[in-house]
Amino acid sequence: MIVQAACRVIIPGIRDIQCIPLHRHGDMGKIFKAFGYKPGECKIVEQGFIDNHGNFYNRKSALKHVNECGQRCLLGNFNTDELFSEDLY
């Protein structure tokens, strides 16, 4: 079951790509700023979602997972081959 939006990001001084859970993908900039990073210092590699086991899915695979699990989502008037954070609430 998809439970939350997430972004895979590159953060200066941290070797590995990090997966940051979010309420909405658009919140990533606020999170970077809250931790004192300036615009452009960190890089979003990929937007996606995490499931109830902590596995990361990109937008397309997340929509496929939602459909296969029979999970109820809003699936608003967005591109029909990708999941959006707004679809979860």
Beta strands, then each sheet from edge to edge (+ up, - down):
strand 1: 2-10
strand 2: 18-22
strand 3: 43-51
strand 4: 56-58
sheet 1: 2+ 1- 3+ 4-
end
